[in-house]
Amino acid sequence: MRLFSLSDETNQPCYVLKFKDTHIMLDCGMDLNSLLNFMPIFNIKSKESSQYGNVVVHANNSLDNAIPCNIKEVNRRFFFDSEPMVSTPEIDAINLNNLDAIIVSNYLSILALPFVTEGTGFKGTIYATDPTVQTGRHLMEELIKYLGEAETCHDSLRLLDDNISGVPAELLTALSTNHRWRQIYTQENVNSCLSRVHTVAYNEKNSIFGLLNIMAISSGYCIGSCNWIIDSDHERITYIAGSCALTTHPRPMEHTSLKKSDVMIITNLNRSPTQNPDAMISEFTTATVETLKKGGNVLVPCLPCGVTFDMFECLANHLKLSNLAHIPMYFVSERAEASLAYSNIYAEWLTSAKTAKVYLPEPPFQHAELLKSGRLKAYPNIYGDFNEGYRTPCVIFGSHPTLRCGDMTHFMTLFSKEKNNAIIFTDPDINYLNALAPYQPVSMKVVYCPIDTRLNFSQANKLIRDLRPKYLVIPEQYSSPPSLQPGRTDLIIDPQQSHLITHRGLDELVLPVKRSYITIDMDPSLAADMVPFEIRPGVAVVQLASTLRNVDNKYTMEPLGPDAIRGKKRKLQKPILYGNLNIAEFIQRLEQYGIKDAKVEDADGGNFIIDLQNEDSLIQILDGSIHIACNEEATRVKIRDATLQSLQKITAAKIAGNNTPGTSSL
């Protein structure tokens, strides 16, 4: 078994598992932090937006190894002024044509999938839950819409050499991984990619060529998120990525099925393990109310899914308790309306409390009531209907968390210079300081309260203690404390009694799991003819002559056909030996053959060495085998006969005597 790591970003994992002649990709996340190296895309050109940054390096496409786009400086920070590019896993490191299947854990782990499936020769099947596919589609289409609107520069950033002249050192560091940067895919790529998806339900088994079975179980992180079990009849691999032990809106995490694992892979843990999600929610609502009471506006850059639904509910309740229920909440995203609508039709993927509401009937999420009452209003953009109903002070949720695209860039030009306003960052996967950098200096209040519900180290360690896998595979950074907190030994994964295997980005691991057995079914007619011979209580044997058939990697023993039997019963030519050699009886047998100088040495592990000095011979008795070193043929024959007489044996006549007449099993 081999495991290839194709990503050095633990929260955007991508692996390829090779086992039993199959290649399975585990997740395919996209690192959106690469967008932070670019200037924002302003959908509305204004005097304010045009003043962001000064061009310090001009584009020059006529020279070799030259800058193909402008570079701007903002407050001593440098940014490419071109169409932003996203960062993918190291998909060029493998032959994608060999992939048999791709399994996806959640909507963030599907974003880079079109880069894997389109134009690469990929012929396999993608497995994901329906909520993951639909939410992933919303996020993909939103990125296509926003990044396709890049108007800051008509040129696209070519992949540059690390030593290109004229590029500031800050951007050279970013360019060290620019071989993974790509322009965003097209709508046609997304449609083609998602048409290959086979949607699965929780606890539904799917076979991969009859060699392995895969099954998704709830991970509790978001609607439709899952952990995966990959098993055969004798081996079991579990993949835990992006799981949540808290009770939010998705169905709770299922962990009972994860027991008895030969290999457990854990990744995508909490990026802010020292921050309690409940405390962060409280800080978010408190900071919002404080800003609104001063007459300011609040910006909340976020994705149109996931924990955003919980923020709607918590904030709406807190505003009501603070006598601010009249303050409007706006949700501005290209896929805002679709995201809200889909969340209410996935009742079976939610907690039991929310599922029960459907049968009342009531909408499972409170945001349905907020939309109906007008306290929450959803808009695809800031044009048209939004301008007609917009009023301040207000709270604006919207895309994108990077502040590089979407309508949030426009609101930053409006609100960032007013000290009464505030921007609250809640996405733990985006570096908020880098997100703000192109807009500096800002006068608005900046609040960072990352709401991350994924497993922290304490929860992950408890899970490992309960599940007790034989081998535990984790990223190397999970095995040591953070570099800025070397004394925090509580911020590491404790393997407990499991054998720990760590990896870095782009490592290839050889996992100590080998194919030892396969399961073979027996035809009922063949089984009916069997009459086993009991060699000791609870253990019986029978000799068979049959045809072994393999269809779709499923093995079946069937009776021999007439041509194979050729009119004669098969008989054992040699006896079947079994049991352990009794040393005392063996020495007596040797003495009966005239060999009386045997010297027995007890080796480790129940092994023995018998030295026959006069015969110049040596006998090694190991577990399951006997080795005889002898120069004289006559002596060798005596030792052989003594050995055969000291072991238990099953002869053809012995078994035949226990079979009923007319059977064809011998």
Salt bridges, closest charged atoms under 4 A:
ASP8 OD1 - ARG180 NH2 3.33
GLU9 OE2 - ARG271 NH2 2.71
ASP81 OD2 - LYS72 NZ 3.99
GLU90 OE2 - HIS179 NE2 2.72
GLU90 OE2 - ARG180 NH1 3.39
ASP92 OD2 - ARG182 NH2 3.14
GLU118 OE2 - ARG196 NE 3.44
GLU141 OE2 - ARG137 NH1 3.90
GLU141 OE1 - ARG335 NE 3.48
GLU149 OE2 - LYS145 NZ 3.44
GLU170 OE2 - ARG77 NE 2.74
GLU204 OE2 - HIS198 NE2 3.88
ASP231 OD2 - ARG236 NH1 3.35
GLU235 OE1 - LYS20 NZ 3.11
ASP262 OD1 - LYS470 NZ 3.27
GLU290 OE1 - LYS445 NZ 3.73
ASP310 OD2 - HIS249 ND1 2.95
GLU313 OE2 - LYS354 NZ 3.24
ASP429 OD1 - ARG271 NE 2.94
ASP429 OD1 - ARG454 NH2 2.91
ASP452 OD2 - ARG454 NH2 2.88
ASP466 OD2 - LYS462 NZ 3.19
GLU476 OE1 - ARG504 NE 2.75
ASP490 OD2 - ARG488 NH2 2.80
GLU508 OE2 - ARG2 NH1 2.75
GLU558 OE1 - ARG549 NE 3.00
GLU585 OE2 - ARG589 NH2 3.65
GLU633 OE2 - ARG636 NH2 2.65
ASP641 OD1 - ARG640 NH2 2.97
